[in-house]
Amino acid sequence: MADIFCDSTMADFQVKDCGIDFAGIIAVGLIDPDLAYTEANLLSTTWWTTEQAASPQQVFMILNTRGEMPAGSVVTAEGFGRQDLQVTGASRTATVEYENMIGNYDATEGANRRKWKVVLFTNADIMYHINEPITFFGTPVVGRDKKAGQFYSATLTWDNFGNPKPLVTPAGLIP
């Protein structure tokens, strides 16, 4: 079968012997796309702490979130020859929700106005690195139920055929 990317290699699939990788996005890291960093930086609690305290600040954390990253959707185009369609990429979305309407207003407005590289932290201490600029759009959700809470809902969107890279969350980074 032809590989649409020509020279790619593939590793064997691995069986998880026991346990479960719990889901749920519990925190989000926003990284200025102009900031140079490495995978080793992402694996360091010191790097995250230092970058959040830097001036000007180029790394931000949204803690105490709830959210999800569903499966991406393939993007297709008209094929050639006998092929009706060809896969040309993927469209991806993650949604996160966080509280503190007044306290997070300025941060949400700032995040909405820029592109970001993103790290999604899950309840399994697995973080997913999205190493390309994404669009962040946070908006208030105010329901009609007087007993329900208000929160921001942020939609993160990007187009890339490659999956976000899973890494182990540095110990102590997410309270």
PyMOL commands that set and color helices and strands:
alter all, ss='L'
color gray80, all
select helices_A, chain A and resi 39-42+45-53+105-112
alter helices_A, ss='H'
color red, helices_A
select strands_A, chain A and resi 25-31+59-63+66-68+73-78+85-98+115-122+126-141+151-159+165-168
alter strands_A, ss='S'
color yellow, strands_A
deselect
rebuild
show_as cartoon
